[in-house]
Amino acid sequence: MNDNVPYFMRGLQEIPTESSRLVSSSKFLNHPVVREYVMQESLRRNGRDMPMTYALPRLFQALYEIRDEKRINEMLADQCKTKTELGDYFEERFISTYTREDLKAYAPDTAGGEYYHYLTANNFEIVLDPRIEMNPGWQPQTMLDYWDLRTGQTHDFDHLLGGAGFDFLGETTPLFMRIEGYFAYFDDPELAGELSTLLAIMALPTLMRTIIHYPSTWPAMSRHITNGMRVGRESDPWFLRKMEPILGMTKADARAYIGMKGVEEVDTTAASDVWSEGAQSAQLVQAEAAE
């Protein structure tokens, strides 16, 4: 043993390779898009020249490319054998079709009414799935296809009912709700991990970016993490429920109906403006101008 080697650096094994490019035992490290995303989103500042969501479509595609869809579908099918509600969920394959205009009929103090206000205040339309938008006849072919579809279709309700609001920092609560919810619900941690991979790669670099560049906003971020974890652990599997029946309910009644528990209302709008370097307030001004 070379005693001059620092203690923490001892034990390295050099592994020769004929490869002319980076190669490791991790498919995530090997993928250039995933590697670039984690590096960039961990270390960059929140510049106004780059929308917060700009890198996500390429990340989604990269992770879809490297995941083992056959294995995930097998694990989902295995869970359906012991979880009848999960089997019913995949058997029915319900797909939402409502539009922003459909939500206009709901009173302001209802889940549907509050969602409508958020959409119209920001001049957003509902995109229930990009694949359906491009091809109205598209249908999910596998259980994982359907899981991806419904995760996207119900995401805004994680914000609305999970107490997160719709500001930039508010994206954290839904991510941790889902991660903790999946690990609490599924008997197979491998499956929970597979379904949480995208969520983790979106969430965790953001936490580093917050601490190194915007430390004053960490307490606000931490509240979202804590809230999301608590809701995920304590709730029934709300992610299997339809959202249409709760549109006319108050948020409290809606949470009770879908089994969402432990929610704290977390308002981090002011902190989000600091974290986003003014993009939060600029977004609101732009929305008001569009009305």
RASULGI-V412398 format. One record per helix or strand. SS is the DSSP state (H for helix, E for strand). FROM is the first residue (numbers start at 0). TO is the last residue. If there is no record, write none. Layout:
ss->[SS/SS]
from->[FROM/FROM]
to->[TO/TO]
This chain:
ss->[H/H/H/H/H/H/H/H/H/H/H/H/H/H/H/H/H/H]
from->[6/26/31/55/68/83/99/110/129/142/170/188/214/237/243/250/268/278]
to->[8/29/42/65/79/91/102/120/133/161/184/212/233/239/245/257/274/289]
